[in-house]
Amino acid sequence: MKQGIHPKYVDCKITCACGNVIETRSTRPEIRVEVCNLCHPFYTGKQKLVDTGGRVDRFNRRFGRK
């Protein structure tokens, strides 16, 4: 490999919005994320159906379902 062309590989702290901190290694020393495996709805089982702007009602009216 060529010398001096590769980025530095350092210890990294990944911080989630829920407060979870994960220690790993990366080319960046700090990363902030909005969701992690502890607060993501898919992994927690607290998934919700979100009706954004009446999309379900508009679909039902359009195709005649009641």
MMTF fields as JSON, N, C-alpha, C and O atoms, coordinates in Angstrom:
{
  "mmtfVersion": "1.0.0",
  "mmtfProducer": "UNKNOWN",
  "numBonds": 263,
  "numAtoms": 264,
  "numGroups": 66,
  "numChains": 1,
  "numModels": 1,
  "chainsPerModel": [1],
  "groupsPerChain": [66],
  "chainIdList": ["A"],
  "bondAtomList": [4, 2, 8, 6, 12, 10, 16, 14, 20, 18, 24, 22, 28, 26, 32, 30, 36, 34, 40, 38, 44, 42, 48, 46, 52, 50, 56, 54, 60, 58, 64, 62, 68, 66, 72, 70, 76, 74, 80, 78, 84, 82, 88, 86, 92, 90, 96, 94, 100, 98, 104, 102, 108, 106, 112, 110, 116, 114, 120, 118, 124, 122, 128, 126, 132, 130, 136, 134, 140, 138, 144, 142, 148, 146, 152, 150, 156, 154, 160, 158, 164, 162, 168, 166, 172, 170, 176, 174, 180, 178, 184, 182, 188, 186, 192, 190, 196, 194, 200, 198, 204, 202, 208, 206, 212, 210, 216, 214, 220, 218, 224, 222, 228, 226, 232, 230, 236, 234, 240, 238, 244, 242, 248, 246, 252, 250, 256, 254, 260, 258],
  "bondOrderList": [1, 1, 1, 1, 1, 1, 1, 1, 1, 1, 1, 1, 1, 1, 1, 1, 1, 1, 1, 1, 1, 1, 1, 1, 1, 1, 1, 1, 1, 1, 1, 1, 1, 1, 1, 1, 1, 1, 1, 1, 1, 1, 1, 1, 1, 1, 1, 1, 1, 1, 1, 1, 1, 1, 1, 1, 1, 1, 1, 1, 1, 1, 1, 1, 1],
  "groupList": [{"groupName": "MET", "atomNameList": ["N", "CA", "C", "O"], "elementList": ["N", "C", "C", "O"], "formalChargeList": [0, 0, 0, 0], "bondAtomList": [1, 0, 2, 1, 3, 2], "bondOrderList": [1, 1, 2], "singleLetterCode": "M", "chemCompType": "L-PEPTIDE LINKING"}, {"groupName": "LYS", "atomNameList": ["N", "CA", "C", "O"], "elementList": ["N", "C", "C", "O"], "formalChargeList": [0, 0, 0, 0], "bondAtomList": [1, 0, 2, 1, 3, 2], "bondOrderList": [1, 1, 2], "singleLetterCode": "K", "chemCompType": "L-PEPTIDE LINKING"}, {"groupName": "GLN", "atomNameList": ["N", "CA", "C", "O"], "elementList": ["N", "C", "C", "O"], "formalChargeList": [0, 0, 0, 0], "bondAtomList": [1, 0, 2, 1, 3, 2], "bondOrderList": [1, 1, 2], "singleLetterCode": "Q", "chemCompType": "L-PEPTIDE LINKING"}, {"groupName": "GLY", "atomNameList": ["N", "CA", "C", "O"], "elementList": ["N", "C", "C", "O"], "formalChargeList": [0, 0, 0, 0], "bondAtomList": [1, 0, 2, 1, 3, 2], "bondOrderList": [1, 1, 2], "singleLetterCode": "G", "chemCompType": "PEPTIDE LINKING"}, {"groupName": "ILE", "atomNameList": ["N", "CA", "C", "O"], "elementList": ["N", "C", "C", "O"], "formalChargeList": [0, 0, 0, 0], "bondAtomList": [1, 0, 2, 1, 3, 2], "bondOrderList": [1, 1, 2], "singleLetterCode": "I", "chemCompType": "L-PEPTIDE LINKING"}, {"groupName": "HIS", "atomNameList": ["N", "CA", "C", "O"], "elementList": ["N", "C", "C", "O"], "formalChargeList": [0, 0, 0, 0], "bondAtomList": [1, 0, 2, 1, 3, 2], "bondOrderList": [1, 1, 2], "singleLetterCode": "H", "chemCompType": "L-PEPTIDE LINKING"}, {"groupName": "PRO", "atomNameList": ["N", "CA", "C", "O"], "elementList": ["N", "C", "C", "O"], "formalChargeList": [0, 0, 0, 0], "bondAtomList": [1, 0, 2, 1, 3, 2], "bondOrderList": [1, 1, 2], "singleLetterCode": "P", "chemCompType": "L-PEPTIDE LINKING"}, {"groupName": "TYR", "atomNameList": ["N", "CA", "C", "O"], "elementList": ["N", "C", "C", "O"], "formalChargeList": [0, 0, 0, 0], "bondAtomList": [1, 0, 2, 1, 3, 2], "bondOrderList": [1, 1, 2], "singleLetterCode": "Y", "chemCompType": "L-PEPTIDE LINKING"}, {"groupName": "VAL", "atomNameList": ["N", "CA", "C", "O"], "elementList": ["N", "C", "C", "O"], "formalChargeList": [0, 0, 0, 0], "bondAtomList": [1, 0, 2, 1, 3, 2], "bondOrderList": [1, 1, 2], "singleLetterCode": "V", "chemCompType": "L-PEPTIDE LINKING"}, {"groupName": "ASP", "atomNameList": ["N", "CA", "C", "O"], "elementList": ["N", "C", "C", "O"], "formalChargeList": [0, 0, 0, 0], "bondAtomList": [1, 0, 2, 1, 3, 2], "bondOrderList": [1, 1, 2], "singleLetterCode": "D", "chemCompType": "L-PEPTIDE LINKING"}, {"groupName": "CYS", "atomNameList": ["N", "CA", "C", "O"], "elementList": ["N", "C", "C", "O"], "formalChargeList": [0, 0, 0, 0], "bondAtomList": [1, 0, 2, 1, 3, 2], "bondOrderList": [1, 1, 2], "singleLetterCode": "C", "chemCompType": "L-PEPTIDE LINKING"}, {"groupName": "THR", "atomNameList": ["N", "CA", "C", "O"], "elementList": ["N", "C", "C", "O"], "formalChargeList": [0, 0, 0, 0], "bondAtomList": [1, 0, 2, 1, 3, 2], "bondOrderList": [1, 1, 2], "singleLetterCode": "T", "chemCompType": "L-PEPTIDE LINKING"}, {"groupName": "ALA", "atomNameList": ["N", "CA", "C", "O"], "elementList": ["N", "C", "C", "O"], "formalChargeList": [0, 0, 0, 0], "bondAtomList": [1, 0, 2, 1, 3, 2], "bondOrderList": [1, 1, 2], "singleLetterCode": "A", "chemCompType": "L-PEPTIDE LINKING"}, {"groupName": "ASN", "atomNameList": ["N", "CA", "C", "O"], "elementList": ["N", "C", "C", "O"], "formalChargeList": [0, 0, 0, 0], "bondAtomList": [1, 0, 2, 1, 3, 2], "bondOrderList": [1, 1, 2], "singleLetterCode": "N", "chemCompType": "L-PEPTIDE LINKING"}, {"groupName": "GLU", "atomNameList": ["N", "CA", "C", "O"], "elementList": ["N", "C", "C", "O"], "formalChargeList": [0, 0, 0, 0], "bondAtomList": [1, 0, 2, 1, 3, 2], "bondOrderList": [1, 1, 2], "singleLetterCode": "E", "chemCompType": "L-PEPTIDE LINKING"}, {"groupName": "ARG", "atomNameList": ["N", "CA", "C", "O"], "elementList": ["N", "C", "C", "O"], "formalChargeList": [0, 0, 0, 0], "bondAtomList": [1, 0, 2, 1, 3, 2], "bondOrderList": [1, 1, 2], "singleLetterCode": "R", "chemCompType": "L-PEPTIDE LINKING"}, {"groupName": "SER", "atomNameList": ["N", "CA", "C", "O"], "elementList": ["N", "C", "C", "O"], "formalChargeList": [0, 0, 0, 0], "bondAtomList": [1, 0, 2, 1, 3, 2], "bondOrderList": [1, 1, 2], "singleLetterCode": "S", "chemCompType": "L-PEPTIDE LINKING"}, {"groupName": "LEU", "atomNameList": ["N", "CA", "C", "O"], "elementList": ["N", "C", "C", "O"], "formalChargeList": [0, 0, 0, 0], "bondAtomList": [1, 0, 2, 1, 3, 2], "bondOrderList": [1, 1, 2], "singleLetterCode": "L", "chemCompType": "L-PEPTIDE LINKING"}, {"groupName": "PHE", "atomNameList": ["N", "CA", "C", "O"], "elementList": ["N", "C", "C", "O"], "formalChargeList": [0, 0, 0, 0], "bondAtomList": [1, 0, 2, 1, 3, 2], "bondOrderList": [1, 1, 2], "singleLetterCode": "F", "chemCompType": "L-PEPTIDE LINKING"}],
  "groupTypeList": [0, 1, 2, 3, 4, 5, 6, 1, 7, 8, 9, 10, 1, 4, 11, 10, 12, 10, 3, 13, 8, 4, 14, 11, 15, 16, 11, 15, 6, 14, 4, 15, 8, 14, 8, 10, 13, 17, 10, 5, 6, 18, 7, 11, 3, 1, 2, 1, 17, 8, 9, 11, 3, 3, 15, 8, 9, 15, 18, 13, 15, 15, 18, 3, 15, 1],
  "groupIdList": [1, 2, 3, 4, 5, 6, 7, 8, 9, 10, 11, 12, 13, 14, 15, 16, 17, 18, 19, 20, 21, 22, 23, 24, 25, 26, 27, 28, 29, 30, 31, 32, 33, 34, 35, 36, 37, 38, 39, 40, 41, 42, 43, 44, 45, 46, 47, 48, 49, 50, 51, 52, 53, 54, 55, 56, 57, 58, 59, 60, 61, 62, 63, 64, 65, 66],
  "secStructList": [7, 7, 6, 6, 7, 1, 7, 7, 7, 3, 3, 3, 3, 3, 3, 3, 6, 6, 1, 7, 3, 3, 3, 3, 3, 3, 1, 1, 1, 3, 3, 3, 3, 1, 7, 7, 6, 6, 6, 7, 2, 2, 2, 2, 6, 7, 7, 7, 7, 7, 7, 7, 6, 6, 2, 2, 2, 2, 2, 2, 2, 2, 2, 6, 7, 7],
  "xCoordList": [0.838, 0.0, 0.878, 1.987, 0.383, 1.116, 1.061, 0.05, 2.114, 2.188, 1.619, 1.828, 0.894, 0.432, -0.847, -1.243, -1.517, -2.749, -4.002, -5.117, -3.839, -4.976, -5.362, -4.483, -6.668, -7.09, -6.711, -6.5, -6.628, -6.325, -7.509, -8.658, -7.245, -8.263, -8.177, -7.222, -9.187, -9.127, -10.309, -11.271, -10.226, -11.356, -12.497, -12.275, -13.736, -14.904, -15.995, -16.204, -16.682, -17.817, -19.074, -19.206, -20.008, -21.275, -22.324, -22.546, -22.976, -23.955, -25.325, -25.484, -26.314, -27.687, -28.466, -28.062, -29.578, -30.423, -31.053, -31.406, -31.195, -31.783, -30.77, -31.143, -29.494, -28.461, -27.542, -26.559, -27.833, -27.001, -25.655, -25.609, -24.565, -23.225, -22.572, -22.56, -22.027, -21.363, -19.919, -19.665, -18.977, -17.553, -17.088, -17.298, -16.46, -15.946, -14.753, -14.187, -14.367, -13.271, -13.758, -14.538, -13.3, -13.705, -12.694, -11.717, -12.94, -12.081, -12.521, -11.806, -13.689, -14.182, -14.168, -14.52, -13.775, -13.698, -15.057, -15.189, -16.075, -17.385, -18.479, -18.383, -19.535, -20.68, -21.943, -22.061, -22.894, -24.186, -25.285, -25.351, -26.153, -27.251, -28.568, -28.59, -29.678, -30.997, -31.616, -32.298, -31.392, -31.949, -30.873, -29.969, -30.984, -30.066, -30.895, -32.123, -30.232, -30.959, -31.784, -32.694, -31.505, -32.269, -33.537, -34.469, -33.594, -34.772, -35.496, -36.52, -34.992, -35.642, -36.934, -36.926, -38.052, -39.346, -39.336, -40.048, -38.56, -38.531, -37.967, -38.476, -36.936, -36.285, -36.982, -36.894, -37.674, -38.333, -39.714, -40.254, -40.298, -41.627, -42.733, -43.889, -42.42, -43.411, -43.685, -43.709, -43.89, -44.108, -45.518, -46.472, -45.643, -46.932, -47.264, -46.372, -48.557, -49.014, -49.283, -50.149, -48.556, -48.694, -49.436, -48.988, -50.576, -51.369, -50.933, -51.341, -50.114, -49.557, -50.494, -50.662, -51.094, -51.925, -53.172, -53.631, -53.751, -54.984, -54.819, -55.758, -53.667, -53.406, -54.323, -54.795, -54.567, -55.427, -56.856, -57.499, -57.362, -58.719, -58.854, -59.853, -57.861, -57.89, -57.882, -58.579, -57.107, -57.075, -58.436, -58.934, -59.049, -60.353, -61.431, -62.279, -61.416, -62.386, -62.172, -63.134, -60.926, -60.618, -61.053, -61.544, -60.882, -61.191, -62.481, -62.757, -63.283, -64.614, -64.701, -65.735, -63.665, -63.748, -64.346, -64.118, -65.098, -65.728, -65.447, -65.901],
  "yCoordList": [-1.184, 0.0, 1.242, 1.229, 2.298, 3.555, 4.216, 4.127, 4.859, 5.543, 6.956, 7.632, 7.397, 8.77, 9.102, 10.267, 8.116, 8.429, 7.942, 8.278, 7.177, 6.618, 7.507, 8.08, 7.637, 8.467, 7.816, 6.605, 8.617, 8.111, 7.31, 7.719, 6.187, 5.297, 5.434, 4.958, 6.093, 6.442, 5.85, 5.375, 5.884, 5.493, 6.472, 7.676, 5.945, 6.754, 6.537, 5.42, 7.61, 7.532, 7.885, 9.007, 6.923, 7.151, 7.435, 6.617, 8.604, 9.026, 9.112, 9.77, 8.449, 8.469, 9.575, 10.035, 10.0, 11.021, 10.521, 11.325, 9.211, 8.654, 8.599, 8.345, 8.835, 8.824, 7.615, 7.568, 6.654, 5.47, 5.845, 6.595, 5.325, 5.603, 4.294, 3.335, 4.248, 3.069, 3.452, 4.458, 2.647, 2.892, 1.95, 0.74, 2.502, 1.711, 2.437, 3.329, 2.067, 2.752, 3.223, 2.534, 4.394, 4.977, 6.03, 6.287, 6.634, 7.735, 9.055, 10.052, 9.073, 10.266, 10.002, 8.9, 10.967, 10.738, 10.724, 10.127, 11.373, 11.427, 11.433, 12.137, 10.626, 10.549, 10.662, 10.02, 11.49, 11.623, 11.085, 11.444, 10.211, 9.626, 9.901, 10.209, 9.789, 10.041, 8.79, 8.883, 7.625, 6.378, 5.308, 5.285, 4.423, 3.298, 2.033, 2.073, 0.924, -0.336, -0.342, -1.162, 0.534, 0.564, 1.405, 1.203, 2.343, 3.212, 3.114, 3.771, 2.316, 2.186, 1.384, 0.338, 1.852, 1.167, -0.287, -1.107, -0.631, -2.007, -2.953, -4.061, -2.537, -3.395, -3.37, -4.343, -2.28, -2.193, -2.834, -3.146, -3.036, -3.629, -2.627, -3.022, -1.357, -0.312, 0.448, 1.679, -0.307, 0.3, 0.878, 0.265, 2.059, 2.728, 2.96, 3.135, 2.962, 3.336, 4.823, 5.289, 5.568, 7.01, 7.401, 7.102, 8.07, 8.541, 9.969, 10.913, 10.116, 11.418, 12.17, 11.799, 13.217, 14.086, 13.431, 13.828, 12.444, 11.817, 10.945, 10.803, 10.368, 9.568, 8.348, 7.99, 7.717, 6.531, 6.921, 6.247, 8.005, 8.464, 8.853, 8.528, 9.541, 9.956, 8.727, 8.713, 7.703, 6.47, 5.792, 5.356, 5.698, 5.048, 5.801, 5.171, 7.129, 7.913, 7.738, 7.657, 7.681, 7.591, 6.27, 6.236, 5.187, 3.87, 3.285, 2.104, 4.093, 3.707, 2.711, 2.06, 2.567, 1.66, 2.393, 3.588, 1.677, 2.297, 1.528, 1.911],
  "zCoordList": [0.0, 0.0, 0.0, 0.535, -0.595, -0.616, 0.756, 1.452, 1.133, 2.421, 2.294, 1.287, 3.338, 3.42, 2.667, 2.639, 2.05, 1.318, 2.059, 1.66, 3.102, 3.814, 4.993, 5.637, 5.292, 6.423, 7.753, 7.824, 8.786, 10.131, 10.644, 10.471, 11.266, 11.822, 13.333, 13.946, 13.953, 15.374, 16.129, 15.525, 17.458, 18.294, 18.063, 17.936, 18.007, 17.674, 18.712, 19.186, 19.058, 19.977, 19.192, 18.702, 19.068, 18.377, 19.439, 20.332, 19.344, 20.335, 19.677, 18.648, 20.269, 19.771, 20.479, 21.547, 19.889, 20.496, 21.799, 22.661, 21.947, 23.179, 24.317, 25.463, 24.015, 25.037, 24.991, 25.73, 24.158, 24.032, 23.407, 22.432, 23.964, 23.456, 23.046, 23.819, 21.825, 21.295, 20.988, 20.326, 21.469, 21.222, 20.118, 20.2, 19.092, 17.978, 17.374, 18.006, 16.159, 15.476, 14.115, 13.457, 13.691, 12.424, 12.007, 12.711, 10.858, 10.42, 11.037, 10.94, 11.669, 12.367, 13.871, 14.292, 14.687, 16.135, 16.831, 17.899, 16.244, 16.881, 15.822, 14.817, 16.064, 15.156, 15.999, 17.042, 15.538, 16.22, 15.299, 14.124, 15.853, 15.084, 15.789, 16.981, 15.043, 15.61, 16.223, 17.244, 15.626, 16.146, 16.181, 15.346, 17.161, 17.288, 17.501, 17.417, 17.773, 17.958, 19.243, 19.365, 20.202, 21.451, 21.346, 22.125, 20.405, 20.312, 18.961, 18.777, 18.017, 16.712, 16.866, 17.516, 16.281, 16.439, 15.977, 16.556, 14.963, 14.475, 15.528, 15.694, 16.235, 17.22, 18.576, 19.324, 18.911, 20.216, 20.208, 21.269, 19.015, 18.931, 19.185, 19.339, 19.234, 19.475, 18.182, 18.158, 17.113, 15.821, 15.751, 16.23, 15.154, 15.053, 13.588, 12.757, 13.281, 11.956, 11.976, 12.717, 11.176, 11.157, 9.895, 8.788, 10.056, 8.925, 8.616, 9.293, 7.603, 7.264, 6.334, 5.172, 6.848, 6.014, 5.467, 4.396, 6.145, 5.694, 4.466, 3.683, 4.283, 3.085, 3.001, 1.923, 4.147, 4.153, 3.8, 2.996, 4.393, 4.082, 2.613, 1.971, 2.088, 0.69, -0.228, -1.242, 0.115, -0.669, -0.642, -1.679, 0.556, 0.678, -0.101, -0.734, -0.067, -0.829, -2.328, -3.093, -2.739, -4.16, -4.765, -5.893, -4.032, -4.567, -4.003, -4.21, -3.291, -2.877, -1.746, -1.59, -0.955, 0.187, 1.375, 1.564, 2.157, 3.338, 4.58, 5.659]
}
